[in-house]
Amino acid sequence: MVVTAIFLLVLLAAMLIGMPIAHALVLTGVALMYHLDFFDAQLLAQNLQAGFDSFPLLAVPFFILAGELMNAGGLSRRIIDLARAFVGHIRGGLGYVAIAAAILLASMSGSAIADTAALATILLPMMRQQQYPDSYGAGLLASGGIIAPIIPPSMPFVIYGVTTNTSISKLFLAGVFPGLMMGLFLIAAWWGIARQHRLAAMEKVAWSGRGRALLRSLWALMMPVIILGGLKGGVFTPTEAAVVAAVYALFVSVFIYRELDWAGVYRVLVAASKTTAVVMFLCGAATVTAYMITLADLPNELAQSFAPVMDKPVLFMALMMVFLLLVGTAMDLTPTILIFAPVCAPLAAKAGIDPVYFGFMFIYVGCLGLITPPVGTVQNVVAGVGRLRMETVIRGTTPFLLMYFVLLALFTVFPQLILSPLKWIQ
């Protein structure tokens, strides 16, 4: 267990002193190199470069760009307006608008932070105007935002697929029905809250108004149809789908909706480039650590710890999910994938777990970490946009998080909830 101890101690110590995660990963790789007595600066540089020199990873910058273009070019706003026209008149209707819009936006960008920011910017002021409790409104928006990495296209699925050599297309398709189930569980929780607090409803929109809202959002709605249809029909790969999404969002924003001029396009490109640089450097740094983890045979070392449950798949998955939940409370989703997926995926394979099922569960649990304190990245986004105390957002997120935990238990005990729809889609 010496390798495991070095890996965890160096990584955690570096993070505790405030070192950026990417730098901490490189330092961990160097520490393992010294432990194995073959430090080589050239090998270090080669692995760092190889980490982001990957064709499938090209999907990441293009999906990031597509998300930025959607928010700046009016696609996100039109999707929210469409949901408001159809379900805004129900008691607590803005909550149902948030859930419907979260599902629709998830099928376009795949970024929890981008979708949450768009939802919170538009819907939080409207919820306050309707005198919704700040806590529950903010909690619902944060909880809806994490559907984005589950329903395809999903950047976390791309990163996980590249990191563990799992089929990205199958991961995408595996997320469709569970993502819709997440929406249904949110609806159930919001229904109880709306009845308990007697939340207001918005004025009912006439069918003519709904028709106009549908026409205005038609170009935005075509985006998931093109992406999912192209993936299912084998027209393009997930990487090519990301390029199509970005080009389509640019065309609609500039030439159809005309809400984005070329100066705005430049600002969007700069913002997307900054986010991409952070993610790609993380991927490169994680490759250094992953290479050393493989050489040090860390998966086999950890397999000995899980040996008593390796022949009990449900118990193995339950323990693994608890471990990943604890990790998710302290670490963002992308670093969690890059650090732990290369270690956990081989263990799951030895336990006889379907690799696509395990990949989905890994990402799902990582998404729960985005709305779990103390880090709660998505909660921080809502708190920042709404100028709310973090405690308020955490309190409001709790009922929705509990529903997600129920769903996690169902997915763990009944893997066919994920695998059967996947086979049907394929």
VOPAGU-2260 file (C-alpha; in pm, 1 decimal, decimal comma):
REM VOPAGU-2260
SITE   aa  ch    i         X         Y         Z
SITE  MET   A    0       0,0       0,0       0,0
SITE  VAL   A    1     305,6     227,5     -17,0
SITE  VAL   A    2     218,4     351,1    -367,1
SITE  THR   A    3    -139,4     431,3    -260,3
SITE  ALA   A    4     -13,3     621,0      45,2
SITE  ILE   A    5     232,8     827,3    -162,0
SITE  PHE   A    6     -32,6     901,5    -424,2
SITE  LEU   A    7    -291,9    1022,3    -171,2
SITE  LEU   A    8     -57,3    1202,7      68,0
SITE  VAL   A    9     124,7    1405,1    -198,6
SITE  LEU   A   10    -195,3    1492,7    -384,1
SITE  LEU   A   11    -390,3    1594,5     -73,0
SITE  ALA   A   12     -98,4    1782,9      82,2
SITE  ALA   A   13     -46,9    1983,9    -238,2
SITE  MET   A   14    -415,9    2071,3    -255,3
SITE  LEU   A   15    -432,7    2164,4     113,9
SITE  ILE   A   16    -157,6    2423,6      76,7
SITE  GLY   A   17    -353,1    2584,8    -206,4
SITE  MET   A   18    -166,1    2448,5    -507,4
SITE  PRO   A   19    -377,7    2438,7    -827,7
SITE  ILE   A   20    -505,4    2085,9    -895,4
SITE  ALA   A   21    -319,7    2058,7   -1227,2
SITE  HIS   A   22      10,8    2142,8   -1056,1
SITE  ALA   A   23     -70,1    1901,7    -772,8
SITE  LEU   A   24    -122,4    1622,9   -1026,3
SITE  VAL   A   25     214,2    1685,3   -1190,8
SITE  LEU   A   26     382,2    1690,9    -848,0
SITE  THR   A   27     214,3    1359,8    -760,0
SITE  GLY   A   28     343,5    1206,8   -1082,8
SITE  VAL   A   29     696,0    1330,3   -1003,2
SITE  ALA   A   30     674,1    1186,1    -650,3
SITE  LEU   A   31     575,8     846,0    -791,4
SITE  MET   A   32     863,3     870,4   -1041,0
SITE  TYR   A   33    1111,7     923,6    -758,5
SITE  HIS   A   34     954,9     638,9    -559,9
SITE  LEU   A   35    1003,9     404,4    -856,6
SITE  ASP   A   36    1355,5     543,4    -902,6
SITE  PHE   A   37    1338,5     650,1   -1267,3
SITE  PHE   A   38    1276,8    1025,0   -1279,8
SITE  ASP   A   39    1298,5    1150,5   -1640,3
SITE  ALA   A   40    1210,2    1512,4   -1726,0
SITE  GLN   A   41    1169,8    1427,1   -2095,0
SITE  LEU   A   42     919,3    1151,0   -2014,7
SITE  LEU   A   43     733,8    1395,7   -1789,6
SITE  ALA   A   44     706,3    1650,9   -2071,1
SITE  GLN   A   45     600,9    1386,8   -2325,1
SITE  ASN   A   46     316,1    1262,4   -2104,8
SITE  LEU   A   47     205,4    1617,4   -2027,8
SITE  GLN   A   48     181,9    1694,4   -2399,1
SITE  ALA   A   49      19,7    1359,7   -2482,7
SITE  GLY   A   50    -259,4    1432,1   -2234,1
SITE  PHE   A   51    -417,4    1697,7   -2451,7
SITE  ASP   A   52    -292,6    1574,9   -2792,0
SITE  SER   A   53    -606,0    1366,0   -2844,6
SITE  PHE   A   54    -863,0    1380,1   -3123,6
SITE  PRO   A   55   -1161,4    1283,2   -2900,3
SITE  LEU   A   56   -1066,7    1561,6   -2656,6
SITE  LEU   A   57   -1122,2    1816,3   -2934,5
SITE  ALA   A   58   -1488,6    1780,3   -2842,4
SITE  VAL   A   59   -1425,4    1965,7   -2515,3
SITE  PRO   A   60   -1332,2    2311,6   -2654,1
SITE  PHE   A   61   -1609,7    2295,6   -2913,3
SITE  PHE   A   62   -1878,1    2202,5   -2659,1
SITE  ILE   A   63   -1749,6    2481,2   -2433,8
SITE  LEU   A   64   -1773,1    2721,6   -2727,2
SITE  ALA   A   65   -2124,2    2599,0   -2814,7
SITE  GLY   A   66   -2240,2    2663,3   -2457,7
SITE  GLU   A   67   -2095,3    3015,2   -2454,9
SITE  LEU   A   68   -2257,0    3093,3   -2791,2
SITE  MET   A   69   -2594,9    2963,0   -2672,7
SITE  ASN   A   70   -2598,0    3191,5   -2371,3
SITE  ALA   A   71   -2468,4    3498,5   -2555,6
SITE  GLY   A   72   -2669,6    3443,0   -2873,5
SITE  GLY   A   73   -3017,6    3406,9   -2726,0
SITE  LEU   A   74   -3070,3    3031,4   -2771,4
SITE  SER   A   75   -3086,5    2964,9   -2395,6
SITE  ARG   A   76   -3332,2    3250,2   -2336,5
SITE  ARG   A   77   -3568,0    3126,2   -2607,5
SITE  ILE   A   78   -3568,2    2776,3   -2459,7
SITE  ILE   A   79   -3664,0    2920,6   -2120,1
SITE  ASP   A   80   -3936,8    3135,1   -2281,6
SITE  LEU   A   81   -4076,4    2824,0   -2450,9
SITE  ALA   A   82   -4094,6    2632,1   -2123,0
SITE  ARG   A   83   -4258,2    2930,7   -1951,9
SITE  ALA   A   84   -4526,6    2951,9   -2223,3
SITE  PHE   A   85   -4630,3    2588,1   -2174,7
SITE  VAL   A   86   -4597,4    2521,0   -1798,7
SITE  GLY   A   87   -4566,9    2863,0   -1633,5
SITE  HIS   A   88   -4938,8    2873,2   -1543,7
SITE  ILE   A   89   -4921,2    2570,9   -1309,3
SITE  ARG   A   90   -4890,9    2637,0    -933,3
SITE  GLY   A   91   -4521,0    2699,5    -877,6
SITE  GLY   A   92   -4495,9    2713,2   -1255,5
SITE  LEU   A   93   -4153,9    2879,9   -1267,2
SITE  GLY   A   94   -4009,8    2572,0   -1098,6
SITE  TYR   A   95   -4146,0    2348,9   -1372,5
SITE  VAL   A   96   -4013,0    2599,7   -1626,2
SITE  ALA   A   97   -3668,4    2564,2   -1467,7
SITE  ILE   A   98   -3681,4    2182,9   -1487,2
SITE  ALA   A   99   -3807,0    2173,7   -1846,4
SITE  ALA   A  100   -3551,8    2434,3   -1955,0
SITE  ALA   A  101   -3271,2    2248,7   -1772,3
SITE  ILE   A  102   -3350,5    1929,1   -1964,8
SITE  LEU   A  103   -3368,0    2110,9   -2298,5
SITE  LEU   A  104   -3047,6    2307,7   -2234,7
SITE  ALA   A  105   -2872,5    1989,0   -2121,2
SITE  SER   A  106   -2932,6    1841,2   -2465,3
SITE  MET   A  107   -2737,5    2128,1   -2621,5
SITE  SER   A  108   -2433,8    2228,2   -2414,1
SITE  GLY   A  109   -2334,7    1955,1   -2165,7
SITE  SER   A  110   -2194,6    2206,8   -1915,7
SITE  ALA   A  111   -2350,2    2225,4   -1568,8
SITE  ILE   A  112   -2195,8    2564,3   -1495,4
SITE  ALA   A  113   -2304,2    2725,5   -1824,2
SITE  ASP   A  114   -2660,5    2594,6   -1800,0
SITE  THR   A  115   -2696,5    2687,3   -1433,6
SITE  ALA   A  116   -2569,7    3039,2   -1498,1
SITE  ALA   A  117   -2820,8    3085,0   -1782,6
SITE  LEU   A  118   -3112,2    2950,7   -1575,6
SITE  ALA   A  119   -3026,2    3151,1   -1264,3
SITE  THR   A  120   -2969,8    3477,8   -1452,3
SITE  ILE   A  121   -3313,8    3466,0   -1615,3
SITE  LEU   A  122   -3533,6    3277,9   -1367,5
SITE  LEU   A  123   -3412,8    3389,0   -1022,2
SITE  PRO   A  124   -3538,9    3750,2   -1064,5
SITE  MET   A  125   -3871,5    3616,5   -1192,3
SITE  MET   A  126   -3902,0    3380,5    -894,1
SITE  ARG   A  127   -3840,7    3668,9    -656,4
SITE  GLN   A  128   -4105,0    3873,6    -833,3
SITE  GLN   A  129   -4350,9    3587,6    -777,2
SITE  GLN   A  130   -4239,2    3573,6    -407,5
SITE  TYR   A  131   -4089,4    3225,5    -423,1
SITE  PRO   A  132   -3860,8    3140,8    -126,2
SITE  ASP   A  133   -3503,8    3224,1    -230,9
SITE  SER   A  134   -3370,6    2900,5     -85,5
SITE  TYR   A  135   -3596,8    2661,3    -278,1
SITE  GLY   A  136   -3576,9    2858,7    -601,6
SITE  ALA   A  137   -3197,1    2866,3    -591,1
SITE  GLY   A  138   -3179,9    2501,9    -481,8
SITE  LEU   A  139   -3397,6    2391,1    -771,9
SITE  LEU   A  140   -3191,3    2584,8   -1026,0
SITE  ALA   A  141   -2868,4    2431,5    -893,7
SITE  SER   A  142   -3020,6    2082,6    -892,5
SITE  GLY   A  143   -3154,6    2123,8   -1245,5
SITE  GLY   A  144   -2818,0    2246,8   -1367,5
SITE  ILE   A  145   -2644,4    1916,2   -1296,4
SITE  ILE   A  146   -2866,0    1735,5   -1549,6
SITE  ALA   A  147   -2641,3    1893,7   -1816,1
SITE  PRO   A  148   -2349,1    1649,5   -1776,4
SITE  ILE   A  149   -2587,4    1350,5   -1792,1
SITE  ILE   A  150   -2798,6    1413,2   -2103,3
SITE  PRO   A  151   -2583,8    1413,4   -2418,9
SITE  PRO   A  152   -2381,4    1592,2   -2538,2
SITE  SER   A  153   -2174,9    1581,7   -2219,0
SITE  MET   A  154   -1821,2    1709,7   -2168,0
SITE  PRO   A  155   -1762,8    1489,0   -1860,0
SITE  PHE   A  156   -1856,2    1179,5   -2062,7
SITE  VAL   A  157   -1604,1    1283,7   -2328,4
SITE  ILE   A  158   -1328,4    1328,2   -2069,6
SITE  TYR   A  159   -1418,7    1000,7   -1894,7
SITE  GLY   A  160   -1427,9     812,6   -2225,1
SITE  VAL   A  161   -1085,4     942,1   -2328,2
SITE  THR   A  162    -937,5     877,5   -1982,8
SITE  THR   A  163   -1062,1     518,1   -1952,2
SITE  ASN   A  164   -1089,5     418,0   -2319,9
SITE  THR   A  165   -1467,7     372,1   -2289,8
SITE  SER   A  166   -1700,6     429,0   -2586,7
SITE  ILE   A  167   -1808,6     794,6   -2573,8
SITE  SER   A  168   -2105,9     729,2   -2802,7
SITE  LYS   A  169   -2237,0     457,3   -2568,4
SITE  LEU   A  170   -2184,7     682,7   -2265,4
SITE  PHE   A  171   -2383,3     956,0   -2442,5
SITE  LEU   A  172   -2672,5     721,3   -2518,8
SITE  ALA   A  173   -2665,2     574,4   -2165,8
SITE  GLY   A  174   -2738,1     918,8   -2021,4
SITE  VAL   A  175   -3063,4     990,3   -2208,7
SITE  PHE   A  176   -3320,4     805,6   -1996,6
SITE  PRO   A  177   -3150,9     857,4   -1656,5
SITE  GLY   A  178   -3134,2    1231,0   -1735,5
SITE  LEU   A  179   -3509,1    1233,5   -1798,4
SITE  MET   A  180   -3561,2    1039,6   -1473,8
SITE  MET   A  181   -3367,2    1309,2   -1289,2
SITE  GLY   A  182   -3612,4    1562,3   -1427,5
SITE  LEU   A  183   -3911,3    1352,4   -1313,2
SITE  PHE   A  184   -3769,8    1322,7    -960,5
SITE  LEU   A  185   -3718,8    1699,8    -947,9
SITE  ILE   A  186   -4078,6    1750,2   -1059,9
SITE  ALA   A  187   -4199,9    1525,7    -775,8
SITE  ALA   A  188   -3998,6    1719,2    -518,0
SITE  TRP   A  189   -4104,6    2058,2    -654,7
SITE  TRP   A  190   -4471,0    1953,1    -661,9
SITE  GLY   A  191   -4459,6    1894,3    -285,0
SITE  ILE   A  192   -4280,4    2224,9    -219,9
SITE  ALA   A  193   -4520,7    2421,1    -439,2
SITE  ARG   A  194   -4824,0    2278,3    -257,1
SITE  GLN   A  195   -4673,2    2327,9      87,4
SITE  HIS   A  196   -4579,1    2693,7      26,2
SITE  ARG   A  197   -4878,4    2774,8    -198,7
SITE  LEU   A  198   -4651,9    2920,3    -463,6
SITE  ALA   A  199   -4798,1    3155,8    -721,4
SITE  ALA   A  200   -4863,5    3069,6   -1083,6
SITE  MET   A  201   -4803,1    3293,3   -1382,6
SITE  GLU   A  202   -5076,6    3402,1   -1619,1
SITE  LYS   A  203   -5171,9    3129,7   -1865,7
SITE  VAL   A  204   -5039,0    3187,7   -2216,2
SITE  ALA   A  205   -5289,8    3142,1   -2499,7
SITE  TRP   A  206   -5223,8    2877,0   -2762,8
SITE  SER   A  207   -5138,6    3150,8   -3010,4
SITE  GLY   A  208   -4869,0    3276,3   -2771,7
SITE  ARG   A  209   -4738,8    2923,9   -2724,3
SITE  GLY   A  210   -4721,0    2883,3   -3099,0
SITE  ARG   A  211   -4517,8    3202,2   -3130,9
SITE  ALA   A  212   -4283,3    3087,3   -2852,1
SITE  LEU   A  213   -4239,0    2754,5   -3029,7
SITE  LEU   A  214   -4160,2    2925,2   -3360,4
SITE  ARG   A  215   -3909,5    3160,7   -3195,2
SITE  SER   A  216   -3729,7    2867,4   -3031,4
SITE  LEU   A  217   -3746,9    2631,6   -3330,0
SITE  TRP   A  218   -3390,0    2698,9   -3441,6
SITE  ALA   A  219   -3265,2    2636,0   -3087,9
SITE  LEU   A  220   -3467,0    2314,2   -3059,5
SITE  MET   A  221   -3314,2    2180,4   -3380,1
SITE  MET   A  222   -2970,3    2169,6   -3217,2
SITE  PRO   A  223   -3024,6    1857,4   -2999,0
SITE  VAL   A  224   -3214,3    1691,9   -3285,2
SITE  ILE   A  225   -2913,3    1738,4   -3515,1
SITE  ILE   A  226   -2660,6    1627,1   -3252,1
SITE  LEU   A  227   -2846,4    1320,2   -3120,7
SITE  GLY   A  228   -2975,3    1224,0   -3465,9
SITE  GLY   A  229   -2626,4    1246,0   -3611,9
SITE  LEU   A  230   -2476,2    1038,3   -3331,0
SITE  LYS   A  231   -2748,8     774,0   -3341,6
SITE  GLY   A  232   -2737,0     755,7   -3721,3
SITE  GLY   A  233   -2358,5     730,4   -3732,7
SITE  VAL   A  234   -2331,2    1049,5   -3937,8
SITE  PHE   A  235   -2060,1    1188,5   -3714,6
SITE  THR   A  236   -1851,9    1101,6   -3408,7
SITE  PRO   A  237   -1890,9    1278,0   -3070,3
SITE  THR   A  238   -1594,2    1499,8   -3159,7
SITE  GLU   A  239   -1750,5    1596,4   -3490,9
SITE  ALA   A  240   -2083,5    1649,9   -3312,1
SITE  ALA   A  241   -1914,6    1911,3   -3094,4
SITE  VAL   A  242   -1791,2    2096,5   -3402,9
SITE  VAL   A  243   -2138,6    2081,1   -3557,7
SITE  ALA   A  244   -2291,0    2215,7   -3234,4
SITE  ALA   A  245   -2049,2    2509,7   -3220,0
SITE  VAL   A  246   -2091,1    2601,4   -3587,9
SITE  TYR   A  247   -2469,1    2569,7   -3565,0
SITE  ALA   A  248   -2486,4    2786,2   -3249,8
SITE  LEU   A  249   -2264,4    3048,3   -3417,5
SITE  PHE   A  250   -2477,7    3053,6   -3734,4
SITE  VAL   A  251   -2808,0    3083,5   -3543,6
SITE  SER   A  252   -2675,6    3348,1   -3301,1
SITE  VAL   A  253   -2526,4    3572,8   -3572,4
SITE  PHE   A  254   -2745,7    3521,9   -3879,1
SITE  ILE   A  255   -3086,0    3400,2   -3753,4
SITE  TYR   A  256   -3144,7    3557,1   -3411,0
SITE  ARG   A  257   -2891,9    3835,8   -3476,7
SITE  GLU   A  258   -2824,1    3886,1   -3106,7
SITE  LEU   A  259   -2449,3    3845,6   -3145,1
SITE  ASP   A  260   -2230,0    4077,3   -3350,7
SITE  TRP   A  261   -1870,4    4001,1   -3445,9
SITE  ALA   A  262   -1735,2    4191,0   -3145,7
SITE  GLY   A  263   -1951,6    3967,6   -2929,0
SITE  VAL   A  264   -1822,3    3660,4   -3112,0
SITE  TYR   A  265   -1467,7    3767,4   -3027,2
SITE  ARG   A  266   -1558,5    3798,7   -2657,3
SITE  VAL   A  267   -1718,7    3454,3   -2664,1
SITE  LEU   A  268   -1409,7    3302,4   -2829,0
SITE  VAL   A  269   -1183,6    3455,7   -2563,9
SITE  ALA   A  270   -1402,1    3326,9   -2278,8
SITE  ALA   A  271   -1421,4    2978,3   -2431,6
SITE  SER   A  272   -1044,7    2974,6   -2489,1
SITE  LYS   A  273    -972,2    3056,1   -2124,4
SITE  THR   A  274   -1199,3    2775,9   -2001,8
SITE  THR   A  275   -1051,9    2533,8   -2256,4
SITE  ALA   A  276    -695,6    2613,9   -2147,3
SITE  VAL   A  277    -778,5    2525,0   -1786,7
SITE  VAL   A  278    -947,5    2195,5   -1880,5
SITE  MET   A  279    -675,6    2089,0   -2126,1
SITE  PHE   A  280    -393,2    2161,0   -1882,8
SITE  LEU   A  281    -579,1    1947,8   -1628,0
SITE  CYS   A  282    -600,3    1665,8   -1884,2
SITE  GLY   A  283    -227,7    1688,0   -1955,0
SITE  ALA   A  284    -134,6    1691,7   -1586,3
SITE  ALA   A  285    -366,0    1398,4   -1515,4
SITE  THR   A  286    -196,9    1195,2   -1790,7
SITE  VAL   A  287     133,9    1227,7   -1607,9
SITE  THR   A  288     -22,7    1088,4   -1290,8
SITE  ALA   A  289    -220,2     820,5   -1478,0
SITE  TYR   A  290      97,0     696,9   -1649,7
SITE  MET   A  291     273,5     661,6   -1316,5
SITE  ILE   A  292     -32,0     498,7   -1157,9
SITE  THR   A  293     -21,0     233,5   -1429,4
SITE  LEU   A  294     352,9     172,0   -1389,6
SITE  ALA   A  295     318,6     153,9   -1011,5
SITE  ASP   A  296      34,9    -101,2   -1052,0
SITE  LEU   A  297    -190,7      98,6    -820,9
SITE  PRO   A  298    -520,1     -54,2    -950,3
SITE  ASN   A  299    -404,9    -403,0    -854,8
SITE  GLU   A  300    -290,6    -274,6    -516,6
SITE  LEU   A  301    -634,2    -123,1    -454,3
SITE  ALA   A  302    -804,4    -436,2    -585,0
SITE  GLN   A  303    -661,9    -622,7    -285,7
SITE  SER   A  304    -848,0    -381,1     -55,9
SITE  PHE   A  305   -1173,7    -446,2    -240,7
SITE  ALA   A  306   -1108,7    -821,4    -266,6
SITE  PRO   A  307   -1381,7    -922,6     -15,7
SITE  VAL   A  308   -1653,2    -759,4    -229,2
SITE  MET   A  309   -1517,1    -815,8    -581,2
SITE  ASP   A  310   -1759,0   -1108,0    -633,7
SITE  LYS   A  311   -2059,2    -902,1    -509,5
SITE  PRO   A  312   -2122,7    -639,4    -781,0
SITE  VAL   A  313   -2401,1    -449,9    -599,9
SITE  LEU   A  314   -2204,1    -424,8    -275,8
SITE  PHE   A  315   -1891,5    -326,9    -470,6
SITE  MET   A  316   -2084,2     -51,2    -649,8
SITE  ALA   A  317   -2237,4      72,0    -323,4
SITE  LEU   A  318   -1895,4     105,4    -159,9
SITE  MET   A  319   -1748,6     267,3    -470,0
SITE  MET   A  320   -2034,7     519,5    -485,4
SITE  VAL   A  321   -1985,5     613,2    -119,0
SITE  PHE   A  322   -1615,5     666,0    -184,7
SITE  LEU   A  323   -1682,2     881,8    -491,9
SITE  LEU   A  324   -1948,2    1081,7    -306,0
SITE  LEU   A  325   -1693,3    1168,4     -39,1
SITE  VAL   A  326   -1443,2    1267,1    -308,2
SITE  GLY   A  327   -1706,5    1478,8    -483,7
SITE  THR   A  328   -1772,3    1687,0    -175,2
SITE  ALA   A  329   -1414,9    1815,8    -186,4
SITE  MET   A  330   -1327,2    1811,4    -557,6
SITE  ASP   A  331   -1478,7    1939,7    -882,9
SITE  LEU   A  332   -1603,4    1692,7   -1143,9
SITE  THR   A  333   -1325,5    1720,8   -1403,9
SITE  PRO   A  334   -1036,8    1662,5   -1157,7
SITE  THR   A  335   -1232,0    1374,7   -1004,0
SITE  ILE   A  336   -1256,0    1206,8   -1345,0
SITE  LEU   A  337    -893,8    1267,9   -1433,5
SITE  ILE   A  338    -756,0    1150,0   -1098,9
SITE  PHE   A  339    -980,0     860,4    -999,7
SITE  ALA   A  340   -1129,8     719,9   -1321,2
SITE  PRO   A  341    -800,3     553,8   -1431,3
SITE  VAL   A  342    -786,2     385,7   -1089,6
SITE  CYS   A  343   -1152,6     293,0   -1039,5
SITE  ALA   A  344   -1244,5     175,8   -1391,1
SITE  PRO   A  345   -1001,5    -122,8   -1389,3
SITE  LEU   A  346   -1135,2    -223,9   -1046,2
SITE  ALA   A  347   -1490,3    -218,8   -1180,2
SITE  ALA   A  348   -1384,4    -431,7   -1476,8
SITE  LYS   A  349   -1230,3    -689,8   -1241,0
SITE  ALA   A  350   -1558,0    -696,0   -1044,6
SITE  GLY   A  351   -1748,4    -773,0   -1365,8
SITE  ILE   A  352   -1921,2    -432,7   -1387,4
SITE  ASP   A  353   -2026,6    -317,1   -1735,4
SITE  PRO   A  354   -1781,5     -36,0   -1830,3
SITE  VAL   A  355   -2052,3     192,1   -1975,3
SITE  TYR   A  356   -2273,4     143,9   -1668,1
SITE  PHE   A  357   -1982,0     218,5   -1436,1
SITE  GLY   A  358   -1885,9     523,0   -1643,0
SITE  PHE   A  359   -2237,9     660,4   -1617,4
SITE  MET   A  360   -2249,2     599,6   -1241,2
SITE  PHE   A  361   -1908,7     763,4   -1197,8
SITE  ILE   A  362   -2028,8    1080,4   -1370,4
SITE  TYR   A  363   -2368,4    1079,2   -1196,2
SITE  VAL   A  364   -2208,5    1065,1    -851,2
SITE  GLY   A  365   -1957,5    1331,0    -955,3
SITE  CYS   A  366   -2250,7    1554,8   -1054,6
SITE  LEU   A  367   -2401,2    1513,6    -707,5
SITE  GLY   A  368   -2074,2    1651,4    -572,4
SITE  LEU   A  369   -2141,7    1973,3    -766,7
SITE  ILE   A  370   -2436,8    2045,3    -534,9
SITE  THR   A  371   -2284,8    1903,1    -216,3
SITE  PRO   A  372   -2096,0    2124,3      32,2
SITE  PRO   A  373   -1831,6    2229,0     111,6
SITE  VAL   A  374   -1720,1    2287,0    -250,1
SITE  GLY   A  375   -2054,8    2271,2    -436,0
SITE  THR   A  376   -1936,8    2440,4    -756,5
SITE  VAL   A  377   -2285,0    2474,7    -907,9
SITE  GLN   A  378   -2424,5    2600,9    -578,3
SITE  ASN   A  379   -2156,5    2870,5    -584,2
SITE  VAL   A  380   -2269,3    2974,5    -932,9
SITE  VAL   A  381   -2629,8    3021,6    -817,7
SITE  ALA   A  382   -2520,4    3202,1    -502,4
SITE  GLY   A  383   -2302,5    3436,7    -707,6
SITE  VAL   A  384   -2565,8    3512,2    -970,3
SITE  GLY   A  385   -2842,0    3561,8    -712,2
SITE  ARG   A  386   -2622,1    3733,4    -454,3
SITE  LEU   A  387   -2730,7    3481,6    -194,8
SITE  ARG   A  388   -2554,5    3333,7     105,2
SITE  MET   A  389   -2417,5    2988,1      38,3
SITE  GLU   A  390   -2610,0    2856,2     340,6
SITE  THR   A  391   -2936,1    2962,4     175,7
SITE  VAL   A  392   -2858,3    2772,2    -143,3
SITE  ILE   A  393   -2743,7    2462,4      48,0
SITE  ARG   A  394   -3064,6    2458,5     251,8
SITE  GLY   A  395   -3278,3    2488,4     -60,1
SITE  THR   A  396   -3086,5    2216,2    -244,4
SITE  THR   A  397   -3136,9    1954,4      28,6
SITE  PRO   A  398   -3480,6    1813,1     -74,4
SITE  PHE   A  399   -3371,2    1778,3    -436,7
SITE  LEU   A  400   -3039,9    1621,6    -336,8
SITE  LEU   A  401   -3228,4    1364,6    -128,2
SITE  MET   A  402   -3435,2    1271,7    -435,2
SITE  TYR   A  403   -3113,3    1228,3    -632,9
SITE  PHE   A  404   -2980,2     998,2    -358,9
SITE  VAL   A  405   -3293,7     784,1    -391,4
SITE  LEU   A  406   -3229,6     767,9    -765,4
SITE  LEU   A  407   -2865,2     674,1    -699,4
SITE  ALA   A  408   -2978,7     384,4    -480,9
SITE  LEU   A  409   -3214,1     264,7    -756,5
SITE  PHE   A  410   -2938,1     284,9   -1019,0
SITE  THR   A  411   -2701,7      92,0    -789,9
SITE  VAL   A  412   -2942,6    -189,3    -707,4
SITE  PHE   A  413   -3102,7    -206,8   -1054,9
SITE  PRO   A  414   -2834,0    -151,7   -1323,0
SITE  GLN   A  415   -3091,4    -240,8   -1590,8
SITE  LEU   A  416   -3249,5     102,7   -1539,6
SITE  ILE   A  417   -2948,3     226,5   -1735,5
SITE  LEU   A  418   -2846,5     -72,4   -1946,5
SITE  SER   A  419   -3190,3    -171,7   -2080,3
SITE  PRO   A  420   -3274,8     171,4   -2230,1
SITE  LEU   A  421   -2921,2     183,2   -2371,6
SITE  LYS   A  422   -2976,1    -148,7   -2554,9
SITE  TRP   A  423   -3315,4     -28,0   -2678,4
SITE  ILE   A  424   -3167,7     294,8   -2817,6
SITE  GLN   A  425   -2880,9     107,4   -2983,4
